[in-house]
Amino acid sequence: RESNSLTVEKNRRTLIVLHFVSPEPDPPDGPLVTIIMDDLGRSLYTAEALLALPQAVTFAILPGEAQAVQVAELAYAGDREVMLHTPMEPQGYPAVNPGEDALFVDYSDKEIRRRLDQFLAYIPHVTGINNHMGSRFTEDARALTPVMESLQEKGLFFVDSRTTGRTLAAETARRYNVPTMARDVFLDNVAEVDAIVTQIQKLEAKARKQGMAIGICHPYPETLEALRRELPGLAERGISLVPVSVLLQKQALAQGS
């Protein structure tokens, strides 16, 4: 959002600085799609390839990766929305391992909150979070509670990646008035260009039916190629690609009408 400021001075001393922030523009008309790329932060090359796309894909950055902060700064400078891709305990742990810094259901509320707040302090420009793995964690309302308390206090949103059909994330988020949405389509479970193109088309169909839809993908070469192929034609097909915050704005306007 653009802002302007007015400085009031007397005898060369600043008395007050007033900041005027322009209102958010209304969301575009027609179906809206958000595409979130997970697992970023490992490679500046991948981040630059994503920024080279003419359409704005949302960056979801793993906090433990070597280039995480630099990727967040690149994304922000390129006017892309930045999310924290938060590692959470999956079913099947430890055979399926989200990493040593993940949030686990056996942790106390205080420890869950400490870890999440540490992630959020480390990664700059974050507007919201989604879960990395988390099929066990997002089924546990008690474990989710300190997460939502932190997000509510910081004015951040939660996107449920829906790694389990028994997720309680949206229900818990609403209890704490945290803006929330859920993933509609995984784009690259099959990492082949033609299969990913088919999933992008499925995402478009959901957006036409529902008014909006969220797709999640990963930094595979095949995914980048499919995005290069399909995204330029979205506008011609009447679909607007927007960040999550715009979907949430449209959702809030619809609920308030």
VOGU-3710 file (C-alpha; in Angstrom, 3 decimals, decimal comma):
1> resnsltvek> 0,000/0,000/0,000  1,240/3,477/-0,851  1,708/5,983/1,947  2,464/9,680/2,247  3,567/11,590/5,300  3,224/15,115/6,660  5,801/16,398/9,122  4,793/19,204/11,497  7,756/21,239/12,761  8,295/24,243/15,032
11> nrrtlivlhf> 11,627/26,013/15,362  13,197/23,221/13,310  11,983/20,616/15,783  9,704/17,831/14,605  6,500/17,870/16,612  4,595/15,103/14,850  4,719/12,983/11,719  1,376/11,977/10,216  1,268/9,004/7,859  -1,572/8,738/5,339
21> vspepdppdg> -2,056/5,284/3,860  -4,035/4,895/0,660  -7,026/2,542/0,929  -6,762/-0,941/-0,492  -8,179/-1,079/-4,031  -11,220/-3,253/-4,551  -10,451/-6,822/-5,672  -10,710/-7,441/-9,426  -14,054/-8,543/-10,822  -14,459/-12,115/-11,979
31> plvtiimddl> -12,842/-15,346/-10,782  -9,673/-15,009/-8,695  -6,823/-17,495/-8,361  -3,867/-17,560/-5,984  -0,871/-19,803/-6,608  1,441/-20,362/-3,632  4,868/-21,885/-4,200  5,988/-23,774/-1,092  9,462/-24,857/0,045  11,259/-21,689/-1,048
41> grslytaeal> 14,441/-20,438/0,595  16,871/-23,060/-0,676  17,868/-21,312/-3,894  18,172/-17,730/-5,094  18,106/-19,051/-8,665  14,625/-20,510/-8,162  13,421/-17,283/-6,561  14,728/-15,261/-9,500  13,069/-17,652/-11,966  9,780/-17,199/-10,125
51> lalpqavtfa> 10,175/-13,424/-10,153  10,789/-13,562/-13,906  7,213/-14,754/-14,421  5,047/-11,800/-15,465  2,316/-12,918/-13,050  2,725/-12,757/-9,272  3,040/-16,161/-7,623  3,053/-16,017/-3,800  6,282/-17,047/-2,027  5,984/-19,483/0,934
61> ilpgeaqavq> 9,407/-19,657/2,562  10,765/-22,370/4,858  12,459/-20,659/7,810  15,296/-23,163/8,164  16,694/-22,816/4,656  20,044/-21,138/3,989  18,704/-18,463/1,628  15,384/-17,874/3,405  15,918/-14,232/4,361  17,439/-13,297/0,999
71> vaelayagdr> 14,545/-14,932/-0,869  12,035/-13,025/1,280  13,820/-9,758/0,517  13,886/-10,548/-3,212  10,188/-11,407/-3,204  9,256/-8,234/-1,352  11,378/-6,082/-3,664  9,593/-7,745/-6,587  6,170/-6,896/-5,122  5,328/-10,528/-4,337
81> evmlhtpmep> 3,451/-11,587/-1,216  5,640/-13,383/1,348  4,366/-16,195/3,564  6,041/-18,288/6,247  5,884/-21,968/5,246  5,691/-23,284/8,798  7,036/-26,800/9,496  4,518/-28,826/11,507  4,372/-32,415/12,705  3,040/-34,915/10,134
91> qgypavnpge> 1,460/-38,308/10,588  4,190/-40,945/10,535  6,841/-38,892/12,317  9,787/-39,598/12,646  9,819/-41,632/9,423  8,329/-38,515/7,816  10,421/-35,679/9,201  9,465/-31,976/9,003  12,815/-30,899/10,464  14,105/-30,306/13,968
101> dalfvdysdk> 12,672/-26,778/14,176  9,091/-27,876/13,448  6,063/-27,398/15,679  5,086/-30,664/17,405  1,851/-31,529/19,197  3,670/-32,643/22,357  5,196/-29,210/22,861  3,732/-26,851/25,434  1,745/-23,840/24,289  4,682/-21,684/25,361
111> eirrrldqfl> 7,178/-23,630/23,238  4,924/-23,668/20,165  4,460/-19,932/20,504  8,192/-19,348/21,057  9,153/-21,270/17,925  6,534/-19,630/15,724  7,379/-16,145/16,962  11,054/-16,875/16,330  10,264/-17,866/12,725  8,184/-14,733/12,221
121> ayiphvtgin> 10,911/-12,509/13,637  13,481/-14,115/11,332  11,671/-14,020/7,975  10,896/-10,427/6,912  7,776/-9,096/5,181  5,494/-12,009/6,131  1,747/-11,380/5,729  0,559/-14,871/6,680  1,545/-18,508/7,079  0,705/-21,962/5,782
131> nhmgsrfted> 1,681/-25,399/7,006  4,601/-27,492/5,750  3,482/-31,103/6,268  1,419/-30,837/9,478  -1,072/-33,655/8,926  -0,936/-34,480/12,649  -0,474/-30,953/13,988  -3,458/-29,471/12,126  -5,743/-32,157/13,595  -4,938/-30,967/17,133
141> araltpvmes> -6,974/-27,963/18,296  -4,911/-27,544/21,462  -1,643/-27,325/19,508  -3,183/-24,947/16,971  -4,382/-22,544/19,669  -1,046/-20,772/20,393  -0,452/-20,535/16,640  -3,729/-18,707/16,099  -3,203/-16,518/19,160  0,107/-15,349/17,727
151> lqekglffvd> -1,345/-14,715/14,266  -4,290/-12,805/15,727  -1,990/-10,539/17,715  0,213/-9,866/14,680  -2,609/-9,376/12,162  -1,499/-12,310/9,988  -3,563/-14,864/8,054  -3,482/-18,671/7,907  -3,774/-20,772/4,749  -4,509/-24,421/5,483
161> srttgrtlaa> -2,530/-26,568/3,045  -5,020/-29,351/3,874  -2,576/-32,196/4,301  -5,281/-34,123/6,193  -9,013/-34,463/5,726  -9,485/-34,100/9,486  -7,917/-30,654/9,746  -9,152/-28,301/12,471  -7,094/-25,340/11,285  -9,873/-23,260/9,741
171> etarrynvpt> -12,216/-23,886/12,665  -9,525/-22,853/15,163  -8,515/-19,819/13,109  -12,099/-18,546/13,018  -12,353/-18,939/16,794  -9,518/-16,420/17,105  -10,718/-14,175/14,252  -7,698/-15,052/12,132  -8,414/-14,590/8,401  -8,211/-18,034/6,850
181> mardvfldnv> -8,610/-19,940/3,597  -7,696/-23,439/2,445  -5,857/-24,969/-0,466  -8,130/-26,169/-3,261  -5,690/-27,928/-5,608  -2,168/-29,315/-5,319  -0,694/-28,536/-8,720  2,342/-30,807/-8,876  1,767/-34,027/-6,961  2,725/-35,525/-10,330
191> aevdaivtqi> 5,836/-33,584/-11,346  5,278/-33,696/-15,104  4,571/-30,580/-17,152  1,408/-31,870/-18,834  0,011/-33,167/-15,530  0,677/-29,803/-13,870  -1,018/-27,965/-16,735  -4,077/-30,177/-16,186  -4,088/-29,256/-12,486  -3,841/-25,544/-13,315
201> qkleakarkq> -6,897/-25,981/-15,530  -8,673/-27,717/-12,639  -7,783/-24,739/-10,427  -9,285/-22,349/-12,978  -12,481/-24,415/-13,099  -12,785/-24,264/-9,306  -12,300/-20,498/-9,371  -15,084/-20,119/-11,933  -17,387/-22,268/-9,815  -16,489/-20,802/-6,387
211> gmaigichpy> -15,396/-17,284/-7,344  -11,877/-17,920/-6,052  -9,434/-20,796/-5,557  -5,968/-21,485/-4,142  -3,370/-23,746/-5,734  -0,169/-24,878/-4,046  2,948/-25,978/-5,893  6,660/-26,594/-5,360  9,911/-25,360/-6,920  10,336/-28,162/-9,440
221> petlealrre> 11,670/-27,350/-12,932  8,526/-28,937/-14,380  6,325/-26,663/-12,270  8,149/-23,536/-13,397  7,802/-24,636/-17,021  4,062/-25,294/-16,621  3,586/-21,885/-14,989  5,499/-20,186/-17,813  3,216/-21,929/-20,283  -0,138/-21,341/-18,594
231> lpglaergis> -0,036/-18,121/-16,569  0,228/-15,632/-19,455  -3,158/-16,811/-20,769  -5,052/-16,480/-17,484  -6,254/-12,934/-18,125  -7,424/-13,857/-21,635  -9,482/-16,620/-20,039  -11,039/-14,148/-17,588  -9,053/-15,224/-14,513  -7,102/-12,817/-12,283
241> lvpvsvllqk> -4,004/-14,112/-10,466  -3,781/-12,338/-7,101  -2,064/-12,718/-3,707  -3,806/-14,422/-0,789  -4,529/-11,077/0,862  -6,728/-10,082/-2,090  -8,714/-13,330/-1,830  -9,223/-12,644/1,868  -10,334/-9,100/1,100  -12,912/-10,400/-1,390
251> qalaqgs> -14,039/-13,047/1,106  -14,482/-10,398/3,809  -16,442/-8,133/1,454  -18,724/-11,036/0,498  -19,335/-11,968/4,131  -20,067/-8,359/5,028  -22,542/-7,783/2,217
//
